[in-house]
Amino acid sequence: MDYFEQICQLKRRLSAITIVFVLLYGAGCTTSKSVLKKITRRVKGEESSVQDMPTWSEVKNKEGKMSETGHPFFSFAPRGSLETGLIHYMATTPVGSPYRYDLHLGTGVPYRAKRYCKQKDVWEAQKSSITRPIYSEGFVPRLLDSTGRPQKIIVFGSPPNHPLDFDRFQSTRPVKVLGGFLEQYCRRYPCTKNKTWESRLVLVAVDPINKDFLGLQTFKKLKKTINWRYAKSFLENSQGRTLSFYDKVNEKGDLPAFRVIGHFEGKEALKKAFKAGYLFKEKEIILMKNSCEKLYGHLWSVAKHFKKSKNIEKTFSSFFDNFFTNYGKSYETCSRFMGSTRRVKNMGKVWFYSFMDAVFHVYKLGYVYDCSKRVWVRKSKESKVRKLFANGDSCKNGNLNDAFDAAVTTLGILKSNNDHSYFYKTYDFGPGGTHQRLYSWIYDTGKEILCVNEDEKMSVEDTRSSFPNDVRWRPL
């Protein structure tokens, strides 16, 4: 059975992750039809090779040395080849690292996502304890997978990096792809039907100059060379599990959230990654970057205009409702890929866009705003129309202003309930932290690692990342 077909059926969501390039003129918003090219087209490389794309303006040289203003995902080309199996990747979590790291795509800033610890296999397939990764984990630059996330890749035999040496985010490495598998996610276990498991393809590669893997050509042989059972178990446990029903006293009730299935050999895996995913072109990145900056600038100008105006009881409410309906997807795209707070020094702007992002995140999680009750409520499943307000309400400015503070509160409640949500990170502090500035919302599934030893867990101080209590939405 071709398990990858599940992705094609379940996750043809590049149509939902459409890049709408918005051009803004003056004080108004208009969309140029000539650039409304949705990023839903499947990348079709030639049979012998994947197109080698040039890096863009923020890369200093062909070796991939990046300037401080570069972006780890957008500034590099994958330089992949179906013929040789070689492709460039960026390592996020080195082999043996005590921490799991990820990249915040909008800002291009790496951050510590989890702390690894001794744990038992939630699937009970691995009898020994699971501690740290025996592979390096990273992503292929500019390539999204079928779920709209950077294409994940794990690499065996990669030169060891100190986990706190974050220079690894300034260059890419060539690796040889030997195969791939499906990593599946279950939000509420048990997911009794295959369609309820969210699938993504993960590439498996080796360092091409590592003497232990010289001459190795297939994923099948790689599995016999390494401890694949441990690697598979680590993959299924290292991103967390469902602990909503966990009984600490009796040590039971933890439920699986991830599993690894399927097997694809090198060329097939690489072809599927490029066919089902999307490869950004340089001109698309630059156009999106410029368009998003205009979109943000326009929204900020409008906000300042409303702050100076008087007797506008419903004016801002009407404007925002119209903006949300007509340009909301464009804003979501910009927030996701270009980051609304990226390199913004004006803290007034940072908080303005942070609140704006919170509203869009809450809506994406399935909520609409009830103006009369001044709370975010679950939207009906039957509703196909993109509307911000519940029951067709029309908010006065005062009611709508409350929606921004309420959005931050709602995200916090969802996070505390270990549900899908977003949490806010100002800086990545704490042991193992990158100590980088983010000032952004980070998506979180609510799945946690279950440590065997309590003292190995991250302390409250290390994990506390939330929206500052002293920051409130400034009414318009």
C-alpha positions, -999 to 999 in steps of 0.1 A, spaced: 0 0 0 13 35 -9 9 52 24 19 85 9 -15 86 -9 -30 93 25 -11 126 24 -25 135 -10 -60 128 2 -57 141 37 -34 171 31 -38 188 -2 -36 218 19 -12 239 0 -45 251 -15 -54 262 20 -19 276 25 -23 298 -5 2 326 -9 -19 357 -19 5 384 -30 -11 416 -19 -1 450 -35 -11 480 -16 -14 515 -31 -18 546 -10 -44 543 18 -64 516 0 -60 479 -5 -61 465 -40 -50 431 -53 -30 428 -85 -45 399 -105 -12 394 -123 4 382 -91 -24 362 -77 -6 330 -84 -15 306 -57 12 283 -43 -7 252 -50 11 241 -81 30 209 -76 67 212 -81 76 190 -110 114 186 -115 130 167 -143 134 130 -140 172 133 -136 174 163 -112 157 188 -91 163 223 -103 192 241 -86 179 275 -75 202 305 -69 202 318 -33 187 353 -29 200 387 -20 206 382 17 232 354 11 267 367 8 284 339 -12 279 306 -29 291 287 1 259 297 19 274 321 44 245 342 56 243 377 68 227 386 101 196 397 83 192 364 64 166 338 70 175 301 76 146 288 56 143 313 27 179 324 22 193 291 10 186 268 -19 182 230 -14 204 222 -44 189 187 -46 195 160 -72 174 129 -79 204 114 -97 228 115 -68 204 118 -39 223 148 -26 204 177 -10 213 205 13 197 207 48 199 229 79 203 211 112 181 223 140 188 196 167 222 179 166 228 142 174 229 136 211 214 170 220 197 172 254 173 198 239 150 198 209 152 230 188 129 243 162 128 273 138 101 300 141 94 304 104 79 339 105 110 355 122 137 330 112 147 327 148 156 293 164 143 284 198 144 256 223 112 236 219 116 208 245 141 193 269 147 156 264 148 132 293 147 95 301 113 82 291 95 50 284 81 41 249 44 51 248 39 23 222 57 -2 244 77 -15 215 111 -3 228 120 -20 261 150 1 270 147 37 280 146 65 254 170 94 261 186 114 233 185 114 195 210 92 176 205 113 145 205 150 137 172 166 128 166 195 105 148 208 74 153 213 37 154 251 30 126 266 8 108 233 6 74 229 24 59 194 29 23 185 22 12 200 56 27 234 48 56 230 72 94 230 63 103 196 49 117 176 79 148 154 75 168 133 99 205 126 92 227 98 105 265 101 107 264 139 107 295 155 124 286 163 160 277 198 170 276 213 204 238 219 209 245 254 221 265 263 190 238 281 171 261 289 142 246 258 126 217 281 116 240 302 94 249 275 68 236 244 52 252 209 47 250 185 19 236 150 28 226 120 8 189 110 10 185 72 13 147 71 18 118 83 39 88 74 60 55 88 72 53 105 105 17 106 116 0 127 143 -31 119 163 -47 148 181 -71 127 202 -61 91 205 -73 66 195 -76 78 159 -95 47 147 -94 56 110 -64 63 88 -79 96 77 -78 109 113 -40 106 114 -23 137 100 6 125 78 38 141 67 68 127 48 101 127 66 133 122 46 162 100 59 197 108 49 234 101 58 265 122 58 280 114 24 316 115 36 311 95 68 332 63 65 306 42 82 281 49 55 304 49 24 288 27 -3 255 25 14 227 30 -12 194 20 3 172 28 33 167 -9 38 204 -15 44 207 17 66 181 2 89 204 -28 94 234 -7 99 220 16 127 197 9 157 165 17 137 142 4 164 156 29 189 155 57 163 119 49 154 109 48 190 126 82 197 108 97 167 74 85 182 81 98 217 104 129 214 76 153 203 54 145 232 23 124 240 -12 131 253 -12 135 291 -47 149 296 -58 117 313 -25 107 329 -27 93 364 6 101 382 -1 78 411 -7 47 390 15 58 362 -10 51 335 -33 70 311 -7 85 288 -17 81 252 3 81 219 3 111 197 29 102 170 38 71 151 61 61 122 49 40 93 58 33 57 90 29 39 103 47 8 136 43 -9 158 72 -19 147 85 -53 111 77 -46 111 96 -13 129 126 -28 105 127 -58 75 125 -34 88 153 -13 90 177 -42 58 165 -58 36 167 -28 52 197 -13 61 232 -25 94 247 -35 97 285 -31 112 303 -60 135 333 -54 111 358 -71 82 345 -51 101 351 -18 111 386 -27 76 395 -40 60 381 -8 85 399 14 78 433 -3 40 427 -4 39 418 33 58 449 43 33 470 24 4 452 40 18 457 75 26 493 68 -9 500 55 -25 484 86 -3 504 109 -12 536 91 -49 529 93 -46 522 131 -29 556 136 -56 573 116 -83 558 138 -65 568 170 -67 604 159 -103 603 147 -134 612 167 -170 600 166 -161 567 149 -183 544 169 -185 517 142 -159 529 117 -130 508 129 -152 478 135 -165 480 100 -130 485 86 -116 455 105 -145 432 96 -140 441 59 -102 437 62 -105 403 79 -129 390 53 -111 403 22 -75 403 32 -74 380 62 -58 351 43 -31 374 30 -24 386 65 -22 350 78 2 342 51 25 371 59 23 364 96 32 327 90 61 332 65 74 367 69 66 375 106 47 406 116 72 415 144 104 405 126 131 430 132 106 456 143 121 481 168 91 502 175 75 483 205 42 500 198 41 482 165 53 449 180 24 448 205 -1 460 178 9 432 155 11 407 183 -25 414 193 -35 413 157 -18 379 153 -36 366 184 -70 374 168 -61 355 136 -47 325 156 -79 322 177 -100 323 146 -78 296 129 -83 274 160 -120 275 153 -134 305 173 -154 336 164 -161 366 185 -194 371 202 -198 409 204 -227 409 229 -210 385 254 -175 398 246 -160 364 244 -146 341 218 -169 311 211 -167 280 190 -179 286 154 -204 261 140 -189 233 119 -214 241 91 -201 276 86 -181 279 55 -181 316 53 -151 335 66 -166 357 92 -150 371 124 -182 377 143 -206 352 157 -242 351 145 -236 379 119 -231 404 148 -218 439 141 -195 452 169 -192 487 181 -156 498 185 -156 492 222 -168 456 218 -143 450 191 -114 464 211 -123 438 238 -118 411 212 -80 416 211 -74 413 248 -99 383 249 -79 366 221 -48 366 242 -67 352 272 -83 325 251 -50 313 238 -37 311 273 -67 290 285 -62 266 256 -25 263 263 -31 256 300 -56 229 290 -29 212 269 -50 218 238 -39 230 204 -29 267 209 -2 293 205 20 306 233 39 339 232 77 340 235 96 373 240 131 359 243 142 323 244 156 323 279 165 294 303 190 265 301 196 254 265 178 285 252 191 304 222 187 337 240 173 352 208 145 378 205 112 364 191 83 385 203 60 362 185 33 335 189 45 299 185 21 271 176 19 243 201 0 209 200 -1 206 238 17 173 237 43 168 264 73 145 271 67 122 301 99 119 320 107 89 341 124 110 367 106 141 380 138 161 385 146 159 347 115 179 338 118 215 327 112 238 357 83 262 356 108 291 352 123 275 321 90 268 304 71 300 313 65 318 281 34 338 279 21 372 269 32 399 293 5 407 319 12 444 318 7 447 280 -29 455 270 -45 463 237 -46 501 232 -82 509 221 -88 525 187 
